[in-house]
Amino acid sequence: MAITVTEKMISRSGTKGESVDMVFTVRGTAEFGAAVTAVEAESPESFEGLFRQNPKVEPEFVDTCNPETSIWTATISYRPPSYSKPQQTVVAVGSRRLDIDTTGGTRHITQGLGSNNGVIWRFPSSISDLGGAIGDDGKLNVTGVDVSAPSCKITVTDARLSASSMYLKDAYKLNSCVNSSSLTLSDDYISLTFDAGEVLYLGYTLRRRTDGIELVHQFDCMPNQAQQVIGAITIPAKDAWDYLWFQYEPVTDGSRFFMYPLAAYINRVYRRGNLNVLGLGNA
C-alpha cells in the first residue's frame, strides 16, 4: 500500500505574519522516517510568506506487522525567515538551572470566598445565599466551578559528574512527598524559599552526558492557605497540599430544597519528607 498524506480540516491555524501550523494525516507506513519524508514531499516549502520548519510526527496507531494500517499525525509550523528556535543553555557540570512556569494553575471549588459568603448578587434578593455553595442544580448536587489558582512549576536541572545509588534511591523515595520544613531551590541567578507544606516533589529524570549526568527534578508549588471564613464555618490555616472539602445537607426555605454547607474537613493526602536531602538549595 502506498503512503498517503492528507491535510486535516483543523489545519492552517495561526497568526498572520508570525506562524501557521499545517496538520496532516499520514497513512500506510510503520516507519517514522518514511512518514517524515512523505509529509515533507506533500507539504509546501512556504506558505503566506512563512517558511517550513521541521515536521513534528506523532503516532496514532502503528502496527509493524501490518504497516498499511498505521496512522501518523504530522504538524508542520511555518515561521518568518528570521525565526530561530530558542536555544537552551547547557548546564555545566557542578552547576544547576531553574526553569519556572507560573501559568496554568487551576482548582475546583464548591464555595465562594469573602464577605457575604462570596455572593455579590442574587435575584430575588430574598432568596437564600446557600451559604456560599456554588452551582446548586436543584437536584441536591453542588457542582462547583473550576477557577484559576496560584501555581509554580519548577524544573531544576542539576549537572553532576555522578550520583551515588544511595542518593538516587533516597530521591526516589521522596517522590510525591511534600516538604516537611522550609525548602530553598536555587541556581547561580535565582533563589526561591518555600515554607513547609508548599512544595510537592514529582521526582527526577536521569540523563547521561559525555561529561557526567543530569538529574532533572520536577516540583509543583502552591502557597499555604491562611485562615478563612466560608459560610458559617471558620477554616483554619492549612498546608497548600492538604485537601479541603465540604459536606452539605439539604435545607428548605419552605418552597424548595437546596444544599447548604454543614461541615468542612481537611485531609492530609501526601506524605511529608525532608526535601532538603536533594541538595538543591545552594548553587
C-alpha positions in Angstrom: 0.0 0.0 0.0 1.3 3.4 -1.0 1.9 6.1 1.7 -0.8 8.8 1.7 -0.7 12.3 3.2 -3.9 14.2 3.7 -4.3 17.6 5.2 -6.7 17.7 8.2 -9.7 20.1 8.4 -8.2 21.7 11.6 -5.1 22.7 9.6 -3.8 26.2 8.9 -4.4 27.8 12.3 -2.1 30.6 13.3 -1.3 34.4 13.4 -0.7 36.4 10.2 2.9 37.1 9.6 4.1 35.2 12.7 3.2 31.5 12.5 0.9 29.0 10.8 0.5 25.3 11.6 -0.5 22.8 9.0 -1.7 19.4 10.2 -1.6 16.2 8.2 -2.6 12.5 8.5 -0.1 10.1 7.2 -1.2 6.5 6.4 0.5 3.4 5.0 3.8 3.1 6.9 5.0 2.0 10.3 8.4 3.8 9.9 8.9 7.2 11.4 11.4 8.2 8.8 9.2 7.3 5.9 6.3 9.3 7.5 8.6 12.3 7.8 9.8 12.0 4.2 6.2 11.7 2.9 4.8 14.7 4.7 7.8 16.8 3.6 7.2 15.8 0.0 3.5 16.7 0.1 3.7 20.0 2.1 4.6 23.3 0.6 8.1 24.8 1.4 6.5 28.1 2.1 3.0 29.5 3.0 1.8 33.1 3.1 5.4 34.4 3.3 6.4 31.9 6.1 8.8 29.1 5.7 8.5 25.4 6.7 10.2 24.1 9.9 10.9 20.5 10.7 7.7 18.4 11.0 6.6 17.0 14.3 5.3 13.5 13.6 3.4 11.5 16.3 1.9 8.0 16.0 -1.8 7.5 16.3 -1.6 3.8 15.5 1.4 1.8 14.4 1.5 -1.9 13.5 4.8 -3.1 12.2 3.2 -6.4 11.1 0.6 -4.6 9.1 2.2 -1.3 8.2 -0.6 -0.4 5.8 -2.9 0.1 8.8 -0.6 2.6 10.5 -1.6 6.2 11.1 0.5 9.2 12.0 -0.3 12.9 12.7 2.2 15.4 11.4 2.3 19.0 12.4 4.4 21.5 10.4 5.0 25.0 11.6 5.6 27.8 9.2 7.7 30.8 10.5 9.3 34.0 9.2 12.7 33.8 7.7 14.3 35.4 10.7 12.8 32.9 13.1 15.2 30.7 15.1 14.3 28.2 17.8 15.3 29.3 21.3 18.4 27.6 22.4 18.6 26.2 25.9 21.9 26.7 27.7 23.7 23.6 28.5 24.2 23.3 32.3 27.9 22.9 33.2 28.9 20.0 35.5 28.7 21.3 39.0 26.0 23.8 38.3 22.2 24.0 38.2 19.5 25.7 36.3 16.0 26.6 37.5 13.2 26.8 34.9 10.0 28.3 36.3 6.4 28.2 35.0 3.6 30.0 36.9 0.9 29.6 34.2 -2.0 27.2 34.0 -2.8 26.6 37.7 -6.5 25.6 38.3 -8.6 24.2 41.2 -12.1 23.1 41.6 -14.1 25.0 44.3 -17.6 24.5 45.6 -17.7 27.5 47.9 -17.5 31.3 47.3 -14.9 33.4 49.2 -15.0 36.6 51.1 -17.8 38.6 52.7 -21.5 37.6 52.3 -20.3 34.1 51.6 -18.9 35.2 48.3 -22.3 36.1 46.9 -22.2 39.6 45.4 -25.6 39.4 43.7 -28.7 37.2 43.7 -32.3 37.5 42.5 -34.7 37.7 44.1 -32.7 39.3 46.9 -34.8 37.4 49.5 -33.6 34.1 48.3 -31.0 32.2 50.4 -27.3 32.7 49.6 -26.9 28.9 50.0 -24.1 29.6 52.5 -21.9 30.4 49.5 -22.4 27.0 47.8 -21.7 27.3 44.0 -23.8 25.6 41.4 -26.7 24.1 43.3 -28.5 22.3 40.4 -31.9 21.9 42.2 -31.3 18.2 42.4 -29.4 18.2 45.7 -26.0 18.5 44.0 -23.3 21.2 44.3 -21.4 21.2 41.0 -18.9 23.9 41.8 -16.6 25.6 39.3 -13.0 25.4 38.0 -11.0 28.6 38.7 -7.5 29.8 38.2 -5.2 29.2 41.1 -1.6 30.1 42.1 0.8 27.5 40.7 4.5 27.4 40.3 6.1 24.5 38.4 9.8 24.4 38.9 12.3 22.2 36.9 15.8 22.0 38.5 18.5 20.7 36.1 21.4 19.5 38.3 24.5 18.6 36.3 27.0 16.3 38.1 29.9 14.0 37.4 27.9 11.2 39.1 25.3 10.4 41.7 25.5 7.6 44.2 23.0 4.8 44.2 22.1 5.8 47.8 21.3 9.4 46.6 19.2 8.1 43.7 17.3 5.7 46.0 16.6 8.4 48.6 15.4 10.9 46.0 13.2 8.2 44.5 11.6 7.6 47.9 10.7 11.3 48.2 8.6 11.1 45.0 5.1 12.5 45.8 6.3 14.0 49.1 5.6 17.5 50.4 8.4 19.4 52.1 8.3 18.9 55.9 10.4 22.0 56.5 11.5 25.2 54.8 13.0 24.5 51.3 15.2 26.6 49.1 15.7 25.9 45.4 18.5 27.9 43.7 20.9 28.3 40.9 23.6 31.0 40.1 20.9 33.6 39.4 17.7 32.6 41.3 16.9 31.5 44.9 13.4 30.7 46.0 12.5 29.7 49.5 9.2 28.0 50.4 7.5 27.4 53.7 6.8 23.8 54.9 3.8 22.3 53.1 4.1 24.4 49.9 6.3 22.1 47.7 5.3 18.8 46.1 8.2 16.8 44.7 7.3 15.0 41.5 10.5 13.0 41.0 13.5 13.2 38.7 14.8 12.1 35.3 18.4 11.0 34.9 20.1 11.9 31.7 23.6 10.7 30.7 26.1 13.1 29.2 29.6 12.6 27.8 31.0 14.6 30.8 28.7 13.2 33.5 25.0 13.1 34.2 22.0 15.5 34.5 19.3 15.0 37.2 16.2 16.9 36.2 14.0 17.4 39.2 10.3 18.4 39.0 8.4 20.3 41.6 4.9 21.8 41.9 4.5 24.6 44.4 1.5 26.4 45.9 1.2 28.9 48.7 -0.2 27.7 52.1 -3.7 28.9 52.8 -4.5 31.4 55.6 -7.5 31.1 57.9 -10.7 32.0 56.1 -14.4 32.0 56.8 -16.6 30.1 54.3 -20.4 30.1 55.0 -20.8 29.8 58.7 -17.5 27.8 59.0 -14.1 29.2 60.1 -11.5 27.2 58.2 -8.1 27.2 60.0 -4.8 27.9 58.1 -3.8 24.8 56.2 -0.9 23.5 54.1 -1.2 24.0 50.4 -1.3 20.3 49.6 -3.7 19.3 52.2 -7.2 18.8 50.8 -10.2 20.9 52.0 -13.7 19.7 51.2 -17.2 20.3 52.4 -20.2 18.2 53.4 -23.6 19.5 52.5 -27.1 18.9 53.8 -30.5 19.7 52.1 -32.4 22.5 53.8 -35.6 24.2 52.7 -36.9 27.8 52.7 -40.4 26.5 52.7 -40.8 26.3 48.9 -37.8 24.4 47.7 -34.8 22.3 48.9 -31.2 23.4 48.4 -27.8 22.3 49.6 -26.1 24.1 52.5 -22.6 23.6 53.8 -22.9 21.6 57.0 -19.3 20.6 57.8 -15.7 21.0 56.5 -12.8 18.7 56.5 -9.1 19.0 55.9 -7.4 15.7 54.9 -3.7 15.0 54.5 -3.3 13.3 51.2 0.5 13.5 50.6 3.4 12.2 52.8 5.8 14.7 54.3 9.5 14.3 53.6 12.8 16.2 54.1 13.3 17.5 50.5 16.5 19.3 51.6 18.3 15.9 51.2 18.1 16.6 47.4 20.8 19.2 47.9 19.3 21.8 45.5 19.5 24.8 47.8 23.0 26.2 47.4 24.2 26.8 43.9 
